[in-house]
Amino acid sequence: MSFLGEIATQSLGALAGTLVGGAITVLAARWQTNKSITAQASLATAEHAASLRLDRVSQSRARSTDAARTLLERLADLYAWLPSLPDVSAETPYLSRHARDQCRHAMQSVRRGMITDLFAIDDHTARERYREVVRLAYDVGWREVGAGNRERQIRDVKHYLRYVQHSLEALIDGSPLPGHVEPPILDRPEAEPWQPPVVPWYWSDPADGS
């Protein structure tokens, strides 16, 4: 092989090596780019899904909080007229007819909340406690359960109602609900009114009336 032939062969070999190396570099860069694009797309999809979940949680909490506030207002109306609760089914009330009628309206409002606002609350325990206070109110007002002890009837419902209010307040604040306690048995023989084992500090405030 002539000298020029050797140079040509070496030049072609070098050129081929350069071309192959360049092709490999391009392919590697393209693979890395595609991998980066795929990773970025996966990350964007995951972030979008997380954002949607966060929005749903936020919206659910907002609905729950609004519903809890509405239920607190309904319970506050009933609380104001609880002394007339045993008179709800009476033709001649122990107190005034006006107070009896206001108590009836408040009971209807509380019951209406059970089939409207309550479904916006996700917390099963809070929902069950609210249903329980509705049952207690109707047991005293319309079914006359525990009618032999009027004062204790009123205090039983009042204290359990306050316990439910405390639960709804905790739900709004995002704090743990008060611990579970069985509701009062309205026709029990004991004379002492029912009270939960742990009560908020403001229950001892004379202005609270509990």
Solvent accessible surface area in square Angstrom, and as a share of the most:
residue,aa,sasa,rsa
1,M,174,0.78
2,S,74,0.47
3,F,149,0.62
4,L,137,0.68
5,G,24,0.23
6,E,78,0.35
7,I,73,0.37
8,A,52,0.40
9,T,78,0.45
10,Q,129,0.57
11,S,63,0.40
12,L,120,0.60
13,G,45,0.43
14,A,65,0.51
15,L,98,0.49
16,A,50,0.39
17,G,44,0.42
18,T,93,0.54
19,L,116,0.58
20,V,87,0.50
21,G,34,0.32
22,G,34,0.33
23,A,52,0.40
24,I,106,0.54
25,T,90,0.52
26,V,80,0.46
27,L,109,0.54
28,A,55,0.42
29,A,55,0.43
30,R,143,0.52
31,W,156,0.55
32,Q,98,0.44
33,T,73,0.42
34,N,81,0.42
35,K,110,0.47
36,S,45,0.29
37,I,101,0.51
38,T,86,0.50
39,A,59,0.46
40,Q,116,0.52
41,A,55,0.43
42,S,65,0.42
43,L,108,0.54
44,A,56,0.44
45,T,91,0.53
46,A,55,0.43
47,E,102,0.46
48,H,115,0.51
49,A,36,0.28
50,A,44,0.34
51,S,54,0.35
52,L,78,0.39
53,R,132,0.48
54,L,123,0.61
55,D,66,0.34
56,R,139,0.51
57,V,97,0.55
58,S,64,0.41
59,Q,102,0.46
60,S,23,0.15
61,R,111,0.40
62,A,53,0.41
63,R,136,0.50
64,S,9,0.06
65,T,16,0.09
66,D,85,0.44
67,A,7,0.06
68,A,0,0.00
69,R,123,0.45
70,T,46,0.27
71,L,0,0.00
72,L,33,0.17
73,E,117,0.52
74,R,41,0.15
75,L,0,0.00
76,A,48,0.38
77,D,79,0.41
78,L,1,0.00
79,Y,49,0.19
80,A,67,0.52
81,W,78,0.27
82,L,0,0.00
83,P,62,0.39
84,S,2,0.01
85,L,0,0.00
86,P,23,0.15
87,D,4,0.02
88,V,0,0.00
89,S,39,0.25
90,A,31,0.24
91,E,137,0.62
92,T,109,0.63
93,P,16,0.10
94,Y,167,0.63
95,L,78,0.39
96,S,58,0.38
97,R,125,0.46
98,H,115,0.52
99,A,12,0.10
100,R,19,0.07
101,D,49,0.25
102,Q,57,0.25
103,C,0,0.00
104,R,67,0.24
105,H,108,0.48
106,A,6,0.05
107,M,1,0.01
108,Q,98,0.44
109,S,17,0.11
110,V,2,0.01
111,R,116,0.42
112,R,121,0.44
113,G,0,0.00
114,M,38,0.17
115,I,99,0.50
116,T,71,0.41
117,D,30,0.15
118,L,0,0.00
119,F,138,0.58
120,A,34,0.26
121,I,1,0.01
122,D,97,0.50
123,D,46,0.24
124,H,113,0.51
125,T,57,0.33
126,A,1,0.01
127,R,51,0.18
128,E,73,0.33
129,R,13,0.05
130,Y,0,0.00
131,R,72,0.26
132,E,38,0.17
133,V,0,0.00
134,V,8,0.05
135,R,103,0.38
136,L,0,0.00
137,A,2,0.01
138,Y,34,0.13
139,D,13,0.07
140,V,1,0.01
141,G,0,0.00
142,W,114,0.40
143,R,140,0.51
144,E,97,0.44
145,V,45,0.26
146,G,13,0.13
147,A,63,0.49
148,G,86,0.83
149,N,48,0.25
150,R,62,0.23
151,E,104,0.47
152,R,10,0.04
153,Q,3,0.02
154,I,15,0.08
155,R,82,0.30
156,D,0,0.00
157,V,0,0.00
158,K,31,0.13
159,H,6,0.03
160,Y,6,0.02
161,L,0,0.00
162,R,25,0.09
163,Y,4,0.02
164,V,1,0.00
165,Q,13,0.06
166,H,43,0.19
167,S,1,0.00
168,L,1,0.00
169,E,54,0.24
170,A,7,0.05
171,L,25,0.13
172,I,29,0.15
173,D,109,0.57
174,G,55,0.53
175,S,49,0.32
176,P,123,0.77
177,L,41,0.21
178,P,21,0.13
179,G,61,0.59
180,H,136,0.61
181,V,28,0.16
182,E,118,0.53
183,P,31,0.19
184,P,6,0.04
185,I,116,0.59
186,L,7,0.04
187,D,96,0.50
188,R,40,0.15
189,P,128,0.80
190,E,98,0.44
191,A,73,0.57
192,E,132,0.59
193,P,45,0.28
194,W,32,0.11
195,Q,99,0.44
196,P,8,0.05
197,P,110,0.69
198,V,113,0.65
199,V,53,0.30
200,P,14,0.09
201,W,203,0.71
202,Y,55,0.21
203,W,20,0.07
204,S,99,0.64
205,D,62,0.32
206,P,129,0.81
207,A,96,0.74
208,D,29,0.15
209,G,45,0.43
210,S,31,0.20
